Amino acid sequence: MSEEFQEIVPVAQEAGEDDNEQNPIEERKDKTSWLESLAQLGLGDAILRFATGALTILALAAIVALLQIFLTGAPQNAGAVEDPAEAAASQGEISAVSIPQAEGVYRGISRSASMHTVIPNRPRTEIVIYTVQAGDTVFGIAEKYGLKPQTILWGNYYTLRDDPHRLSPGQELNILPVDGTYYEWQSGDGLNGVARGLNVTPEDIINYPGNNLDPVTIGDYSNPNIQPGTWLIVPGGRREFISWSAPIGVTRQNPGIARQLGPGACGVISDGAVGYGYFIWPSNRHYLSGFDYSPETNHFGLDISGSLGEGLYAVDAGVIVYAGWNDWGYGTMVVIDHGNGWQSLYAHMSALNVVCGQSVGQGAVIGAIGSTGRSSGAHLHFELMHTSYGKVNPWLYLPPP
């Protein structure tokens, strides 16, 4: 075989190997013929719609996967939870995909719509009128309005006369907006004097909004531009209480000092028993049924429980220096001078068992529990006084109950 023939043979062999492979042009012709055949059978549109749906589902799945990676910072475990889009695809339909809220990711604070405007509470500056109800007390009314009990008394002197026992249903009380006093301006008053008497400064009165005073037009403090009869709120103001229960110092040497209290005052007393200097309980019961000792409300005694007609006892030996009616709300009352600086008082009694000038021993029956005078029920109002110390807290001197 010639060299030319030998050289041609490999080429022919290579050409033979290529013959086993399909010609690209012929391959395209075959595919075109295949598609044309499907189209002739009416399946072309169905296949196109199926392919479009599949691509859409794949796109949604990719979006969900990207969101999960974005929210959690790491790809989800492929085998842990079935993808909602794939589940929908398996059922032949596309449903809304719910993206789970990742832990630690917050969507913000939701805001609820409201058709109403909320107006913040502002401090009250005007007087409120309160009608007393059955069962009310000065303490209860004060607590209801966030005030001190003495403010209720200081705001209603003409009604209560500084006496919490005067409180009765139907009364109309001034309720101040702040703790302090309520003062009626008098002709000839000066701001300096009024302020000093109520323990405040003139500016405390002038600048309080509820008084409607203009600092520019108020004028001279000694003769200010304030009309007589004007009621002024004095924030932080305070004054001494006026008490008509019994003056301190009703003694055997000077019993006539109690004449202003009523017809129970005694005349001259020459002599009598002297106390031991310690006290017993004046009643059978040793607990309260009303007010406690409370100087801030001008109540300087104990309202001790008792039934109508129960006996009352002298807490120590002494002489009767007042026995009879009290015109200022204590009803039938007895005062004993113990001759050692001490006096004891018993009020609202229903009966007397003693007379003026009579000496009594410790524990002697002096009368009976009642509800005379300004009283809301049977009880004993009891006070202890000393000529040097004034009215004292009886709890500190009576035996433990």
Secondary structure, DSSP 4 states (H G I P E B T S, - for coil): --HHHHHHHHHHHHHHHHHTSPPHHHHHHHHHHHHHHHHHTT-HHHHHHHHHHHHHHHHHHHHHHHHHHHHHSSPPPTTTS--HHHHHHHTT---PPPPPPPTT----------SSPPPPP----S-EEEE--TT--HHHHHHHTT--HHHHHHT-HHHHTT-GGG--TT-EEEE-SSSEEEEE--TT--HHHHHHHTTS-HHHHHT-GGG---TTT---TTS-S--TT-EEEEET---PPP--S--TT--TT-GGGGGGG-TTB-----------S----SSS--SBSS---BGGGTB-SEEEE--TT-EEE-SS-EEEEEEEEETTTTEEEEEEE-SSSEEEEEEEESEE---TT-EE-TT-EEEE-B--SS-SSSEEEEEEEETTTEEE-GGGTSPP-
